Amino acid sequence: MESLTELYRIGIGPSSSHTMGPQKAAKIFMGKYPEARSFKVVLYGSLAATGRGHMTDVAIIDTLSAVGKVDIDWQPQVFLPFHPNGMKFSAYDDSQNLIGEWTVYSVGGGALSEGLEDTGAFVHKDIYPLTTITDIMDWCYEHRRSYWEYVEMCEQPEIWQYLHEVWEIMKSAVERGINHEGVLPGPLGLSRKASTYYIKACGYKPSLQSRGMVYAYALAVSEENASGGNIVTAPTCGACGVVPAVLYHLYKGHNFSEIKMLHALATAGLFGNIVKQNASISGAEVGCQGEVGVACAMASAASCQLFGGSPSQIEYAAEMGLEHHLGMTCDPVCGLVQIPCIERNAFAACRALDAQLYASFSDGQHRVSFDRVVEVMKQTGHDIPSLYKETSKGGLAKGFAE
């Protein structure tokens, strides 16, 4: 299992798989063929179906146009066998002779893959010997340690500096978002809500104010993402508002120290990494359960740790966070990361706090393990028709034109 630096990626929204990944691929391809004078990029499947709304073409053209002309070919009906987010890059010289081709996949969270036999730049060192939460939880009890201590053991102390940067970007996204007003980019003309929710929450009595603030913080980060702002994939751009909203709320409301917040981020990342390793965090592959559902599980685990949960209680909180998102489809209206994505982040953040509280009331014992839910999520994702996996052809997106 790879480092948390491959899960928590700092970058520009609105989509890790449809914006970050293709932009990274374009940079790599341009580096391979600096002598090229023009390019053709074929986008397949989900990348083609929702690429305009996710600014896939903009990310690619902005990168490759530094060298030459770029032609985008949209093929939403063609799904390559390895992953729904396939791309084929072609480079041409001055005489329009083909000088190179490359097929690559954006597999979620900004990561790229060349297929089943990745080599070179796409092979990242596995630094976690244990790849199930059950085994890691057993390690925690055997050594009387916490999940974040297992992360530190595998990653080495340098991980804390990276997580400090992650935390700073998350806080900044919340604070920018609650101060920004106006309309989000795209044909929906959707108004930002975070600032209004924050102001209204401030006027409520404490029992209601707390929940209103969580809404505001999640909306803030998700709206920053939708407008192409700087965010952290947690585990993706489309679900980037959940973990920051929960942690920022607890940080402000309970005066937790920064080191405790970093420990919580490490635990959240560990649970997200398990899903990435054993299932998927790509909406195009398994639906929104792999994005918002996993984000809820991560935030549930992090908050349960902050409130002193045992390893089994933390695992229980994460299990509920994911279990109760099983089957969630990915149906972005007009291919934008706005409806229903932004509100889903707000509701998932509150659900994470509910999962934490529920688990804290228990002794941590329960019948369905987190690892089992991950298995079910993967199978459910494969069973969901592609119509409901980031194509904008079904569900809430049906009937809307980009």
Stockholm file with secondary structure:
# STOCKHOLM 1.0

chainA/1-402         MESLTELYRIGIGPSSSHTMGPQKAAKIFMGKYPEARSFKVVLYGSLAATGRGHMTDVAIIDTLSAVGKVDIDWQPQVFLPFHPNGMKFSAYDDSQNLIGEWTVYSVGGGALSEGLEDTGAFVHKDIYPLTTITDIMDWCYEHRRSYWEYVEMCEQPEIWQYLHEVWEIMKSAVERGINHEGVLPGPLGLSRKASTYYIKACGYKPSLQSRGMVYAYALAVSEENASGGNIVTAPTCGACGVVPAVLYHLYKGHNFSEIKMLHALATAGLFGNIVKQNASISGAEVGCQGEVGVACAMASAASCQLFGGSPSQIEYAAEMGLEHHLGMTCDPVCGLVQIPCIERNAFAACRALDAQLYASFSDGQHRVSFDRVVEVMKQTGHDIPSLYKETSKGGLAKGFAE
#=GR chainA/1-402 SS CCCGGGTSCEEECSCIIIIIHHHHHHHHHHHHCTTCSEEEEEEEHHHHHHTTTTTHHHHHHHHHTTTSEEEEEEETTCCCSSCSSEEEEEEECTTCCEEEEEEEEEEETTEEECSSSCCGGGCCCCCCSCCSHHHHHHHHHHHTCCHHHHHHHHHCTTHHHHHHHHHHHHHHHHHHHTTCCSBCSSTTCCBCCHHHHHHHHHTSCHHHHHHHHHHHHHHHHHHHHHTTCEEECSSCSTTTTHHHHHHHHHHHHHCCCHHHHHHHHHHHHHHHHHHHHHSCCCHHHHCGGGTHHHHHHHHHHHHHHHTTCCHHHHHHHHHHHHHTTTTCCBCCGGGCSCTTHHHHHHHHHHHHHHHHHHHHHSCSCCSSCHHHHHHHHHHHHHHSCGGGBSSSSSGGGTTCCC
#=GC SS_cons         CCCGGGTSCEEECSCIIIIIHHHHHHHHHHHHCTTCSEEEEEEEHHHHHHTTTTTHHHHHHHHHTTTSEEEEEEETTCCCSSCSSEEEEEEECTTCCEEEEEEEEEEETTEEECSSSCCGGGCCCCCCSCCSHHHHHHHHHHHTCCHHHHHHHHHCTTHHHHHHHHHHHHHHHHHHHTTCCSBCSSTTCCBCCHHHHHHHHHTSCHHHHHHHHHHHHHHHHHHHHHTTCEEECSSCSTTTTHHHHHHHHHHHHHCCCHHHHHHHHHHHHHHHHHHHHHSCCCHHHHCGGGTHHHHHHHHHHHHHHHTTCCHHHHHHHHHHHHHTTTTCCBCCGGGCSCTTHHHHHHHHHHHHHHHHHHHHHSCSCCSSCHHHHHHHHHHHHHHSCGGGBSSSSSGGGTTCCC
//
